Amino acid sequence: MYKVLIFAGTIEGRSTAEYLSAAGVPVLVCVATEYGASLMEESDCLQVSSRRMDEEEMTGLMQADGCELVIDATHPYAAEVSANIRRACEKAGRECIRLLRASASEAVSGTAEESCIAVDSVQEAVEYLKQTEGNVLITTGSKDLAAYTAIPDFAHRLYPRFLPAPGAVEKCLELGYQQKNLICMQGPFSVEMNMAMLKQTGSSWLVTKESGKAGGFVDKVRAARAAGAKLLVIGRPVVEKGLSQEQVCALLAERFGISMAQTEQLRVSESEPESQLRSAEKRQVTLIGIGMGNASNMTIEAMKDCGEADVILGASRMLECCSHLNKPVFAAYKDEELRAYLDEHPEYRKAVILLSGDIGFYSGAKKLIGRLEPDYEVKTRSGISSVVYFCGKLKTSWEDVKLMSLHGKNGNLVAASACHKKVFSLIGGKNGASDACRLLTEYGLGEVKVSVGTRLSYPDEQITVGTARELAEQSLGGLCVILVENPEAGQMPVTHGIEDEAFIRAKVPMTKSEVRSISLSKLQLHSDSVVYDVGAGTGSVSIEAALQSPEGFIYAIEKKEEACALIEENKRKFHAANIEVVSGQAPEALTELPVPTHAFIGGSSGNMKEILELLLRKNPGIRVVINCIALESVSETLDCVKSLPVRDVDIVHVSSARSRELGRYHMMTGMNPIYIVSFTGAAEREAVS
C-alpha cells in the first residue's frame, strides 16, 4: 500500500521519490523503461514499476491501490503521457500535481541574437538547418532522428548524440547515418565535455531542446558560447502550469508531517543522474557580493551560483540583478529575517544571499556567517567593492587610501582627511555627501578635492568632482561614496605633545604641556575612547585626547562662555571634529551624555564627590584622572577615593620649571605644583558602543 504515486521520467521525479521514501512515506514510482527503473533502488517504502501504461491502465492502478496523491514528474516533452495522467486522475478522483522542471531559458539571455535561434518544433529546426552550412551536433535524442534525414548531406554534416539504448545504433544506420558520426553516451555532460564534442566534430551548430537546468541545457548554452558555435533551441511543446521541485517538497513536508530536522537529513544530489540521499548533509547558503548592483558587475562564478540556487534572498535593489533568472526570491536584508526564512523553507536546499559590493568591505556577511553557522554550510563569493570600482573610475590607485564608512556608523572624516592624503568613505543620509563637505569646510579643509559617486554601475551613474567648499552647496544626498584627496595632509602626533603656544588661549586657564603629558599618560586612552573633560578651559586636554582617540568622542564640559568659544576655535584649528562642547556645570551637565570610558577632571567647582559618584554610576569601571592645585582640592579628592569603590589609586606630585631669558642668561621659573590623582572604578570596565 502506498500513499503517493509518482510518474518519474526526470531526475526531479526520482529525487522526490527518494525524499519521501527516506521520510518513511510509502511511494510507488512508475518509469517507462528498464533503464529508468535501474536508476531507482527499491526499499520498504519505495517500489518501482517499469511497465508502460495507457490511460485506462493508469486509472486502474490509481483505483486499485487507493493512493492519496499523484505526482506527474514526466519529461517536459512527454505531452501525451502528461495528458493521460491528468485524465486518469480525473477518472479515479485522485489529486494530481504537475512537477515542472525548472526552465533555463534565461541562460540564453545575453547571447547575440544571431548566435541563438529558437524554433517551435523538430520539423521547424530541420527546415532552418536546410538553409545553413557546417556540421551539426544534435543532442535531442534518437526519437526524432528520422526527421533530420531531410537535411541535404545529413550523413556527413550531422553528429547525433543519444543514449546507448538497445537497437538505437541499428536504427540510425538504417536511416543512413554514418557510424563514425554517432555518439552513444549517457549524460550528464559538463560544459567542458560539450565543448570537446563541438570541437572534435567541428560543429558550427548545436541543436538542443529547452530541457531545463537538470537536463543540462545551461551547460550546453555555455559550451556553445565558448566554442563559438550557434545554438538552435527547440522550445517546449506546451506552456504548462505546475510546481517546482522545491514547492512540491514543501507541500509534501506539510501534508505528511516531515519535520525540518528530517528534511535536513534528506539531501538529494541534483548534479548526478543516480541521485542518492546523503544523510546529515547540511543545506547550503552562499553569500555573494554582487558589486555595485548592475548585473554586469557580478563575477561569472557568482552568476553561476545564482543560476544553480533554489532561492535567492537579499534587499530588493540587489534582487533586481537576478530577476531574469526567474527564481523564487525573498526580499529582506536583516540577518534575523534571512535566517528565519531559511528555517521556514526546508525545501530550498541551495540558497543564495546577495550583498552589495564585496562581502569583506563593510558588509553584513560577518554577522550572517555567525547567524547561519554551524546549522548551514556557508560559502562565500567575493565581489567588486565600491572603493575598487570608484578609484578605477577616477583612474587613481587605492592601496594608499584610508578606508572608512559613515553609512549607519560614526566616524571622524575630518581627522582622517587631515592626516591622510586619500580618504574613501561610504555615506548615507538625505544630504550625506553635502553635509560631509560642509563639515570639512567648517574645520578648515574647504579646499581639499572631493569626488562623489552615486548610482555606481547603473546607466544613470554620476560622479561629481570639486572642492569640499564647492560641493557643500550642492544637493548630494542618498547612498553614495566619496574620495577626499588632501595633498597637504600630515600625520598628527600619535602621542600627546602639542606645545602650549599652539593653542588659542586668551585669558582662560590651561593645563600646561608638562602636566598634560603626564595626565594623558595616566588616562590610558584607547583609539575609540569616550572621554569627559570636566572643566575643559581652553580645551587643550580635549584636543590631545581627540587626536589620540580618532574613532572615539570627547565631551568638553565648561561653565564659562568665553572658554567654550575658545574650545570651538581650537577644535577647528586642530581638525578635532570628534569633540562636542557642553556648556554647563558638572555634575548636572553630565547627566544626559553617553556613557564614558574615561574622564579627566581639571576643575570641579567644589563638586568633586557628586561628579565622581555620577561617573561611577554611569560606568563602574571608568578610568579617571584628576588634577589638583589647591590643597583643599587634594583633601577633597583623597576623601572621595577612600569612600568610593575604586582601585589602582595612584598619586603623583609634579613640580616643573621653565627657562626664560634674562639678557644672555637663561633662568628657571617654577610653575605651580600639581597633584595628579588617577584610579579605575572597582568594577570591570564596560564596553561602550
C-alpha positions as CSV (number, residue, x, y, z in Angstrom):
1,M,0.0,0.0,0.0
2,Y,1.5,3.3,-1.0
3,K,0.4,6.9,-0.3
4,V,2.0,8.6,-3.3
5,L,2.2,7.6,-7.0
6,I,4.9,9.3,-9.0
7,F,5.3,9.1,-12.7
8,A,9.0,9.8,-12.9
9,G,10.7,10.5,-16.2
10,T,13.1,13.1,-14.8
11,I,15.8,13.4,-12.2
12,E,13.4,15.6,-10.2
13,G,10.8,12.9,-10.1
14,R,13.3,10.3,-8.8
15,S,14.7,12.8,-6.3
16,T,11.2,13.5,-4.9
17,A,10.5,9.7,-4.6
18,E,13.7,9.2,-2.6
19,Y,12.9,12.2,-0.5
20,L,9.5,10.6,0.5
21,S,10.9,7.2,1.0
22,A,13.7,8.4,3.3
23,A,11.0,10.2,5.3
24,G,9.0,6.9,5.7
25,V,6.2,7.8,3.3
26,P,5.3,4.8,1.0
27,V,5.7,5.7,-2.6
28,L,5.3,3.8,-6.0
29,V,7.4,5.1,-8.9
30,C,6.4,4.4,-12.5
31,V,9.0,4.8,-15.2
32,A,8.8,4.0,-18.9
33,T,12.0,1.9,-19.4
34,E,14.1,-0.7,-17.7
35,Y,16.9,1.8,-17.7
36,G,14.8,4.2,-15.7
37,A,14.0,1.5,-13.2
38,S,17.7,0.7,-12.8
39,L,18.3,4.2,-11.5
40,M,16.0,3.6,-8.6
41,E,16.8,1.4,-5.6
42,E,13.7,-0.2,-4.0
43,S,13.2,-0.2,-0.3
44,D,10.5,-0.8,2.3
45,C,8.9,2.5,1.3
46,L,9.8,2.6,-2.4
47,Q,8.5,0.4,-5.1
48,V,9.4,0.7,-8.8
49,S,7.4,-0.3,-11.9
50,S,8.8,0.0,-15.5
51,R,5.6,-1.2,-17.2
52,R,4.3,1.2,-19.9
53,M,0.7,2.1,-19.3
54,D,-2.1,3.8,-21.3
55,E,-4.8,6.0,-19.7
56,E,-7.1,3.1,-18.7
57,E,-4.2,1.2,-17.0
58,M,-3.2,4.3,-15.1
59,T,-6.8,4.7,-13.9
60,G,-7.0,1.1,-12.8
61,L,-3.7,1.4,-10.9
62,M,-4.8,4.5,-9.0
63,Q,-8.2,3.0,-8.1
64,A,-6.8,-0.4,-7.1
65,D,-4.2,0.8,-4.6
66,G,-6.1,3.8,-3.3
67,C,-3.2,6.3,-3.3
68,E,-3.7,9.7,-1.8
69,L,-1.7,11.8,-4.3
70,V,-0.4,11.5,-7.9
71,I,2.7,13.5,-9.0
72,D,3.4,13.9,-12.7
73,A,7.2,14.3,-12.9
74,T,7.5,13.2,-16.6
75,H,9.7,14.9,-19.1
76,P,8.6,18.3,-20.4
77,Y,8.3,16.9,-23.9
78,A,6.2,13.9,-22.8
79,A,3.0,15.9,-23.5
80,E,0.9,12.8,-24.4
81,V,1.9,11.0,-21.2
82,S,1.0,14.0,-19.1
83,A,-2.4,14.2,-20.7
84,N,-3.1,10.6,-20.0
85,I,-2.0,11.0,-16.3
86,R,-4.3,14.1,-16.0
87,R,-7.3,12.3,-17.4
88,A,-6.7,9.2,-15.4
89,C,-6.6,11.2,-12.2
90,E,-9.9,12.8,-13.1
91,K,-11.5,9.4,-13.6
92,A,-10.0,7.9,-10.4
93,G,-10.8,11.0,-8.4
94,R,-7.2,11.5,-7.4
95,E,-5.4,14.8,-6.8
96,C,-2.7,15.4,-9.4
97,I,0.3,17.7,-9.0
98,R,2.5,18.6,-12.0
99,L,6.2,18.8,-11.1
100,L,7.8,21.2,-13.6
101,R,11.4,21.0,-14.5
102,A,13.0,24.4,-13.9
103,S,13.2,26.4,-17.1
104,A,16.6,27.5,-18.2
105,S,15.6,29.9,-21.0
106,E,17.3,32.7,-19.1
107,A,20.7,31.1,-19.9
108,V,20.2,32.3,-23.5
109,S,19.9,35.9,-22.3
110,G,22.9,37.9,-23.2
111,T,23.7,35.8,-26.2
112,A,23.8,37.6,-29.5
113,E,20.5,37.1,-31.4
114,E,22.3,35.8,-34.5
115,S,24.0,33.2,-32.3
116,C,20.9,31.7,-30.8
117,I,17.8,30.7,-32.8
118,A,14.6,29.5,-31.2
119,V,12.2,27.3,-33.1
120,D,8.9,25.6,-32.0
121,S,9.4,22.0,-33.3
122,V,11.9,19.5,-34.7
123,Q,10.3,20.0,-38.1
124,E,11.0,23.7,-37.9
125,A,14.6,23.0,-36.8
126,V,15.1,20.8,-39.9
127,E,13.8,23.5,-42.2
128,Y,16.1,26.0,-40.7
129,L,19.2,23.8,-40.9
130,K,18.5,23.2,-44.6
131,Q,19.5,26.8,-45.2
132,T,22.7,26.6,-43.2
133,E,26.2,25.2,-43.7
134,G,28.6,23.5,-41.3
135,N,28.5,20.4,-39.1
136,V,25.7,20.0,-36.5
137,L,25.8,18.3,-33.1
138,I,22.3,17.1,-32.4
139,T,21.5,16.5,-28.7
140,T,17.7,15.9,-28.9
141,G,17.9,12.1,-28.6
142,S,17.2,9.3,-31.0
143,K,13.4,9.6,-31.3
144,D,13.3,12.3,-33.9
145,L,16.5,11.4,-35.9
146,A,14.4,10.3,-38.9
147,A,13.2,13.9,-39.4
148,Y,16.7,15.2,-39.7
149,T,17.4,13.0,-42.8
150,A,15.6,15.6,-44.9
151,I,18.7,17.9,-44.5
152,P,20.9,17.8,-47.5
153,D,24.2,15.8,-46.9
154,F,22.9,14.8,-43.4
155,A,25.1,11.7,-43.3
156,H,28.2,13.8,-43.3
157,R,27.0,17.0,-41.6
158,L,25.1,15.6,-38.6
159,Y,26.5,14.2,-35.4
160,P,23.6,12.7,-33.3
161,R,24.2,12.2,-29.6
162,F,21.8,9.8,-27.8
163,L,21.5,7.2,-25.1
164,P,23.1,3.8,-25.8
165,A,19.7,2.1,-25.8
166,P,19.3,-1.3,-27.4
167,G,18.6,-1.0,-31.1
168,A,19.3,2.8,-31.3
169,V,22.5,2.4,-33.3
170,E,21.0,-0.1,-35.8
171,K,18.0,2.3,-36.4
172,C,20.4,5.2,-37.1
173,L,22.4,3.1,-39.6
174,E,19.2,2.1,-41.3
175,L,18.3,5.8,-41.7
176,G,21.6,6.4,-43.4
177,Y,23.7,8.0,-40.7
178,Q,27.4,7.2,-40.7
179,Q,28.6,5.0,-37.8
180,K,31.6,7.2,-37.2
181,N,29.3,10.2,-36.6
182,L,27.2,8.5,-33.9
183,I,27.9,9.5,-30.3
184,C,26.3,7.0,-27.9
185,M,26.8,8.2,-24.3
186,Q,24.9,8.6,-21.1
187,G,24.9,12.1,-19.6
188,P,25.1,14.4,-17.8
189,F,27.6,16.3,-19.9
190,S,29.6,19.1,-18.4
191,V,30.4,22.4,-20.2
192,E,33.9,21.0,-20.9
193,M,32.6,17.8,-22.3
194,N,30.1,19.6,-24.6
195,M,32.9,21.9,-25.8
196,A,35.2,19.0,-26.5
197,M,32.5,17.3,-28.6
198,L,31.8,20.5,-30.6
199,K,35.5,20.9,-31.4
200,Q,36.0,17.2,-32.1
201,T,33.2,17.1,-34.6
202,G,33.9,20.6,-36.0
203,S,30.3,21.6,-35.4
204,S,29.2,25.1,-36.1
205,W,25.7,24.3,-34.7
206,L,24.3,22.7,-31.5
207,V,20.7,21.6,-31.6
208,T,19.0,21.1,-28.2
209,K,15.7,21.1,-26.5
210,E,14.9,23.5,-23.7
211,S,15.2,20.8,-21.2
212,G,15.8,22.8,-18.0
213,K,18.8,23.1,-15.7
214,A,18.7,19.5,-14.6
215,G,18.5,18.4,-18.3
216,G,21.9,20.0,-19.0
217,F,20.5,23.0,-21.0
218,V,22.6,25.6,-19.2
219,D,25.8,23.7,-19.8
220,K,25.1,23.3,-23.5
221,V,24.5,27.1,-23.8
222,R,27.7,27.9,-22.1
223,A,29.7,25.4,-24.2
224,A,28.3,26.7,-27.4
225,R,29.2,30.3,-26.4
226,A,32.8,29.2,-25.5
227,A,33.2,27.1,-28.7
228,G,31.8,29.8,-31.0
229,A,29.0,27.6,-32.1
230,K,25.5,28.8,-32.9
231,L,22.6,27.5,-30.8
232,L,19.3,26.1,-32.3
233,V,16.8,25.7,-29.4
234,I,13.6,23.7,-29.8
235,G,11.1,25.3,-27.4
236,R,8.8,23.3,-25.2
237,P,5.7,22.0,-26.9
238,V,3.2,23.4,-24.4
239,V,3.2,26.0,-21.7
240,E,2.5,24.1,-18.5
241,K,1.3,25.1,-15.1
242,G,2.6,23.3,-12.1
243,L,5.0,23.5,-9.2
244,S,8.8,23.4,-8.9
245,Q,10.5,20.6,-7.1
246,E,11.1,22.8,-4.1
247,Q,7.5,23.8,-3.9
248,V,6.4,20.1,-4.3
249,C,8.8,19.1,-1.5
250,A,7.4,21.9,0.7
251,L,3.8,20.7,0.1
252,L,4.8,17.1,0.8
253,A,6.6,18.1,4.0
254,E,3.4,19.9,5.3
255,R,1.0,17.1,4.2
256,F,2.9,14.2,5.6
257,G,4.4,15.9,8.6
258,I,8.0,15.8,7.5
259,S,9.9,17.9,10.0
260,M,12.7,20.3,9.3
261,A,15.1,18.0,11.2
262,Q,14.1,15.1,8.9
263,T,14.4,17.3,5.8
264,E,17.9,18.3,6.8
265,Q,18.9,14.7,6.6
266,L,17.2,14.1,3.2
267,R,19.8,15.9,1.0
268,V,19.2,14.9,-2.6
269,S,22.0,15.4,-5.0
270,E,20.7,17.2,-8.1
271,S,24.0,17.0,-10.0
272,E,24.0,13.2,-10.6
273,P,21.5,11.2,-12.6
274,E,21.5,8.5,-10.0
275,S,20.5,10.9,-7.2
276,Q,21.4,9.4,-3.9
277,L,20.3,10.5,-0.5
278,R,23.1,11.8,1.6
279,S,22.3,11.8,5.3
280,A,23.4,14.5,7.7
281,E,24.5,16.8,4.8
282,K,23.7,20.5,5.6
283,R,21.7,22.8,3.4
284,Q,24.0,25.3,1.6
285,V,23.9,29.1,1.7
286,T,26.2,31.1,-0.4
287,L,26.9,34.8,0.5
288,I,27.6,36.7,-2.7
289,G,29.0,40.1,-3.2
290,I,27.2,41.4,-6.3
291,G,29.4,44.5,-6.8
292,M,27.8,47.9,-7.5
293,G,24.4,46.5,-8.4
294,N,24.4,46.2,-12.2
295,A,24.3,42.5,-13.1
296,S,27.3,43.1,-15.5
297,N,29.4,43.7,-12.4
298,M,28.9,40.3,-11.0
299,T,31.6,37.7,-11.4
300,I,30.9,34.7,-13.6
301,E,31.3,32.5,-10.5
302,A,28.7,34.5,-8.7
303,M,26.2,34.4,-11.6
304,K,26.7,30.6,-11.9
305,D,25.9,30.2,-8.2
306,C,22.7,32.2,-8.6
307,G,21.7,30.1,-11.6
308,E,22.1,26.9,-9.6
309,A,20.3,28.3,-6.5
310,D,16.9,27.1,-5.4
311,V,16.1,30.5,-3.9
312,I,17.7,34.0,-3.9
313,L,17.5,36.3,-0.9
314,G,18.6,39.9,-0.4
315,A,17.4,43.5,-0.4
316,S,15.0,44.5,-3.2
317,R,17.6,46.6,-5.0
318,M,20.0,43.6,-5.1
319,L,17.4,41.1,-6.3
320,E,16.9,43.2,-9.5
321,C,20.2,41.9,-10.9
322,C,19.0,38.3,-10.8
323,S,15.4,39.0,-11.9
324,H,16.0,37.4,-15.3
325,L,16.7,34.0,-13.7
326,N,13.0,33.7,-12.6
327,K,14.0,32.1,-9.3
328,P,12.0,32.2,-6.1
329,V,13.1,35.3,-4.1
330,F,12.7,36.8,-0.7
331,A,13.3,40.5,-0.2
332,A,15.0,41.2,3.2
333,Y,18.3,42.5,4.5
334,K,18.2,41.9,8.3
335,D,20.2,38.8,9.3
336,E,17.5,37.5,11.6
337,E,14.8,37.8,8.9
338,L,17.0,35.9,6.4
339,R,17.7,33.1,8.9
340,A,14.1,32.8,9.8
341,Y,13.0,32.5,6.2
342,L,15.6,29.8,5.5
343,D,14.5,27.9,8.6
344,E,10.8,28.1,7.5
345,H,11.6,26.8,4.0
346,P,13.5,23.5,4.2
347,E,12.5,22.7,0.6
348,Y,15.3,25.1,-0.6
349,R,18.5,23.1,-0.5
350,K,20.7,25.7,-2.1
351,A,20.2,29.3,-1.2
352,V,22.0,32.5,-2.2
353,I,22.1,35.7,-0.2
354,L,23.0,38.8,-2.2
355,L,25.1,41.5,-0.5
356,S,26.2,44.8,-2.0
357,G,29.8,45.4,-3.1
358,D,32.3,43.0,-1.7
359,I,31.5,40.7,1.3
360,G,34.7,41.8,3.1
361,F,34.2,45.6,2.9
362,Y,31.6,47.0,5.4
363,S,29.3,44.1,4.6
364,G,26.6,42.2,6.5
365,A,28.4,39.0,5.7
366,K,30.3,38.9,9.0
367,K,27.1,38.8,11.1
368,L,25.3,36.5,8.7
369,I,28.0,33.9,8.9
370,G,27.7,33.9,12.7
371,R,23.9,33.7,12.4
372,L,23.9,30.8,9.9
373,E,26.8,28.6,11.1
374,P,27.0,25.8,12.1
375,D,23.4,24.8,11.1
376,Y,24.1,25.7,7.4
377,E,27.1,25.1,5.2
378,V,28.1,28.7,4.4
379,K,30.1,29.5,1.3
380,T,31.3,33.0,0.2
381,R,31.9,34.7,-3.1
382,S,33.8,38.0,-3.2
383,G,32.5,40.8,-5.4
384,I,33.9,44.2,-6.6
385,S,34.0,46.6,-3.7
386,S,32.8,50.2,-4.1
387,V,36.4,51.5,-3.4
388,V,37.9,49.4,-6.2
389,Y,35.2,50.4,-8.7
390,F,35.2,54.1,-7.8
391,C,39.0,54.5,-7.7
392,G,39.1,52.7,-11.1
393,K,36.6,55.2,-12.5
394,L,38.8,58.1,-11.1
395,K,41.9,56.5,-12.5
396,T,43.7,56.5,-9.2
397,S,45.2,53.8,-7.1
398,W,43.6,52.7,-3.8
399,E,46.4,50.9,-1.9
400,D,47.2,54.1,-0.1
401,V,43.6,55.1,0.7
402,K,42.3,55.4,4.2
403,L,39.0,53.3,4.3
404,M,36.0,54.2,6.4
405,S,32.3,54.2,6.4
406,L,29.8,56.8,7.6
407,H,26.8,54.8,6.4
408,G,24.9,54.0,9.6
409,K,28.2,54.4,11.5
410,N,30.0,57.1,13.4
411,G,33.4,58.2,12.0
412,N,35.8,61.1,12.1
413,L,36.1,62.1,8.5
414,V,37.7,65.5,9.4
415,A,40.6,63.9,11.3
416,A,41.1,61.2,8.7
417,S,41.2,63.8,5.9
418,A,43.7,66.0,7.8
419,C,46.0,63.0,8.4
420,H,45.7,61.1,5.1
421,K,46.2,62.1,1.5
422,K,43.3,60.0,0.3
423,V,40.2,59.0,2.3
424,F,37.4,56.8,0.9
425,S,34.0,56.6,2.7
426,L,30.6,55.2,2.2
427,I,28.0,57.8,3.1
428,G,24.2,57.6,3.6
429,G,21.5,60.0,4.6
430,K,19.4,62.6,2.9
431,N,22.2,65.1,2.4
432,G,25.1,62.9,3.5
433,A,27.8,64.0,1.0
434,S,26.8,67.7,1.2
435,D,26.9,67.6,5.0
436,A,30.3,65.9,4.9
437,C,31.7,68.6,2.6
438,R,30.2,71.3,4.9
439,L,31.9,69.7,7.9
440,L,35.3,69.6,6.1
441,T,34.9,73.2,5.2
442,E,34.0,74.2,8.7
443,Y,37.2,72.6,10.0
444,G,39.5,74.4,7.6
445,L,39.6,71.7,4.9
446,G,37.4,73.5,2.4
447,E,40.0,73.4,-0.4
448,V,40.5,69.6,-0.4
449,K,39.4,67.7,-3.6
450,V,36.2,65.7,-3.1
451,S,34.8,63.2,-5.6
452,V,31.3,61.9,-5.0
453,G,29.8,58.9,-6.8
454,T,26.1,58.0,-6.9
455,R,24.3,55.1,-8.6
456,L,27.6,53.5,-9.5
457,S,27.4,51.0,-12.4
458,Y,23.9,51.9,-13.4
459,P,23.0,53.8,-16.6
460,D,22.4,57.0,-14.5
461,E,25.7,56.7,-12.7
462,Q,27.0,60.2,-11.7
463,I,30.4,61.3,-10.5
464,T,30.8,64.8,-9.2
465,V,34.2,66.4,-8.5
466,G,35.0,69.7,-6.8
467,T,36.4,71.2,-3.6
468,A,34.7,70.5,-0.3
469,R,33.6,74.1,-0.3
470,E,32.0,73.9,-3.7
471,L,30.2,70.7,-3.1
472,A,28.9,71.8,0.3
473,E,26.4,74.0,-1.6
474,Q,25.2,71.3,-3.9
475,S,22.5,68.7,-3.3
476,L,24.4,65.4,-2.9
477,G,22.1,63.2,-0.9
478,G,21.3,59.5,-0.7
479,L,23.6,56.5,-0.6
480,C,26.9,57.4,-2.2
481,V,30.7,57.1,-1.9
482,I,33.3,59.9,-1.6
483,L,37.0,60.1,-2.1
484,V,38.7,63.0,-0.3
485,E,42.2,64.0,-1.6
486,N,44.3,66.2,0.6
487,P,47.9,66.7,-0.8
488,E,48.8,68.8,2.3
489,A,47.8,66.1,4.8
490,G,50.2,65.4,7.6
491,Q,50.2,62.9,10.4
492,M,49.4,64.4,13.8
493,P,51.4,63.2,16.8
494,V,50.3,59.8,17.9
495,T,51.1,60.7,21.5
496,H,50.4,63.9,23.3
497,G,52.9,66.7,22.8
498,I,51.4,69.8,21.4
499,E,53.2,73.0,22.5
500,D,51.2,75.4,24.7
501,E,51.8,78.2,22.2
502,A,49.9,76.3,19.5
503,F,46.6,76.7,21.3
504,I,44.3,79.7,21.1
505,R,44.2,80.7,24.7
506,A,43.3,84.4,25.6
507,K,43.0,84.6,29.4
508,V,41.4,81.2,30.0
509,P,43.3,78.8,32.3
510,M,45.0,75.9,30.5
511,T,46.6,72.6,31.6
512,K,50.3,73.1,30.7
513,S,52.0,70.7,28.3
514,E,54.2,69.0,31.0
515,V,51.2,68.3,33.3
516,R,49.0,67.5,30.3
517,S,51.5,64.8,29.1
518,I,51.6,63.1,32.5
519,S,47.8,63.3,32.9
520,L,47.1,61.9,29.5
521,S,49.6,59.0,30.1
522,K,47.8,58.2,33.3
523,L,44.4,58.4,31.4
524,Q,45.5,55.4,29.2
525,L,43.2,56.2,26.3
526,H,42.1,53.9,23.5
527,S,41.5,54.7,19.9
528,D,37.8,54.6,20.4
529,S,37.5,56.1,23.9
530,V,34.6,58.2,25.1
531,V,36.0,60.9,27.3
532,Y,34.6,63.6,29.6
533,D,36.9,66.6,30.0
534,V,35.4,68.3,33.1
535,G,36.4,71.9,33.5
536,A,37.9,71.9,30.0
537,G,39.3,75.5,30.0
538,T,40.9,76.2,26.6
539,G,40.3,72.5,25.6
540,S,44.0,71.5,25.5
541,V,43.3,68.1,27.1
542,S,40.2,67.6,24.9
543,I,42.2,68.4,21.8
544,E,45.0,65.9,22.6
545,A,42.6,63.3,23.7
546,A,40.6,63.7,20.5
547,L,43.8,63.2,18.4
548,Q,44.7,60.1,20.3
549,S,41.2,58.7,20.0
550,P,40.2,59.4,16.4
551,E,37.5,56.8,16.5
552,G,36.2,57.9,19.8
553,F,34.4,61.1,21.1
554,I,35.3,63.8,23.6
555,Y,32.8,65.9,25.6
556,A,34.4,69.1,26.8
557,I,32.4,70.4,29.7
558,E,32.9,74.0,30.6
559,K,30.8,76.5,32.5
560,K,32.4,79.7,31.2
561,E,31.1,81.0,27.9
562,E,34.5,82.6,26.9
563,A,36.2,79.2,27.4
564,C,33.5,77.4,25.4
565,A,34.1,79.8,22.5
566,L,37.9,79.1,22.7
567,I,37.4,75.4,22.6
568,E,35.3,75.7,19.5
569,E,38.1,77.7,17.9
570,N,40.8,75.2,19.0
571,K,38.9,72.2,17.8
572,R,38.6,73.7,14.3
573,K,42.3,74.7,14.3
574,F,43.3,71.1,15.1
575,H,40.6,69.4,12.9
576,A,39.2,67.8,16.0
577,A,35.6,67.2,14.8
578,N,35.1,64.5,17.4
579,I,34.8,67.0,20.2
580,E,31.4,68.3,21.5
581,V,31.5,71.4,23.7
582,V,29.0,71.1,26.5
583,S,28.2,74.4,28.2
584,G,27.3,73.9,31.8
585,Q,28.5,72.9,35.3
586,A,29.2,69.4,36.4
587,P,27.6,67.1,37.5
588,E,24.3,68.4,36.1
589,A,25.8,68.9,32.6
590,L,26.9,65.3,32.5
591,T,23.6,63.6,33.2
592,E,22.3,63.2,29.6
593,L,25.7,62.5,28.0
594,P,26.6,59.0,26.6
595,V,28.4,56.6,28.9
596,P,32.1,57.5,29.2
597,T,35.1,55.1,29.3
598,H,37.4,57.8,30.6
599,A,37.2,61.1,32.5
600,F,39.6,64.0,33.1
601,I,38.8,66.5,35.8
602,G,40.7,69.7,35.6
603,G,38.2,71.7,37.7
604,S,35.2,70.6,39.9
605,S,34.0,73.9,41.4
606,G,33.7,72.2,44.7
607,N,31.5,69.3,43.4
608,M,34.2,66.6,43.3
609,K,32.2,63.9,45.2
610,E,29.0,64.4,43.2
611,I,30.9,64.3,39.9
612,L,32.7,61.1,40.8
613,E,29.6,59.4,42.1
614,L,27.8,60.2,38.8
615,L,30.7,58.9,36.7
616,L,30.9,55.6,38.7
617,R,27.1,55.2,38.3
618,K,27.4,55.6,34.6
619,N,30.4,53.3,34.2
620,P,31.5,51.4,37.4
621,G,34.8,50.6,35.5
622,I,35.6,54.1,34.3
623,R,39.2,55.4,34.2
624,V,39.6,58.8,35.9
625,V,42.5,61.3,36.2
626,I,42.2,64.4,38.4
627,N,44.4,67.5,38.6
628,C,44.5,69.3,41.9
629,I,46.3,72.6,42.6
630,A,44.7,73.8,45.9
631,L,45.4,71.7,49.0
632,E,41.7,71.8,49.7
633,S,41.0,70.1,46.4
634,V,43.6,67.5,47.2
635,S,42.0,66.8,50.6
636,E,38.5,66.5,49.0
637,T,39.8,64.2,46.3
638,L,41.5,61.9,48.8
639,D,38.3,61.7,50.9
640,C,36.4,60.6,47.8
641,V,39.0,58.0,46.9
642,K,38.7,56.4,50.3
643,S,34.9,56.3,50.3
644,L,34.1,55.3,46.7
645,P,34.5,51.9,45.0
646,V,37.8,52.5,43.1
647,R,41.1,50.6,42.7
648,D,44.6,51.1,41.4
649,V,44.8,54.5,43.1
650,D,48.0,56.5,42.1
651,I,49.0,60.0,43.3
652,V,51.8,61.9,41.6
653,H,53.2,65.3,42.7
654,V,54.6,67.3,39.8
655,S,56.9,70.3,40.2
656,S,58.3,71.7,37.0
657,A,60.1,74.8,35.9
658,R,60.7,76.5,32.5
659,S,63.6,78.6,31.4
660,R,63.3,82.3,30.4
661,E,65.9,84.6,29.0
662,L,67.4,87.4,31.1
663,G,69.9,89.1,28.8
664,R,72.4,86.4,27.8
665,Y,71.3,84.1,30.6
666,H,68.6,81.5,31.0
667,M,66.8,81.5,34.4
668,M,64.4,78.8,35.6
669,T,60.9,79.9,36.6
670,G,58.9,77.4,38.7
671,M,55.3,76.6,37.8
672,N,52.5,75.8,40.3
673,P,53.0,72.3,41.7
674,I,50.2,69.8,40.7
675,Y,48.9,66.7,42.3
676,I,47.8,64.1,39.7
677,V,45.4,61.5,41.1
678,S,44.4,58.6,38.9
679,F,42.3,55.5,39.6
680,T,39.9,53.0,38.0
681,G,36.4,52.0,39.0
682,A,36.4,48.8,41.0
683,A,34.1,47.0,38.6
684,E,35.2,45.8,35.1
685,R,35.3,48.5,32.5
686,E,32.2,48.5,30.4
687,A,32.3,48.3,26.6
688,V,30.8,51.4,25.1
689,S,29.3,51.1,21.6
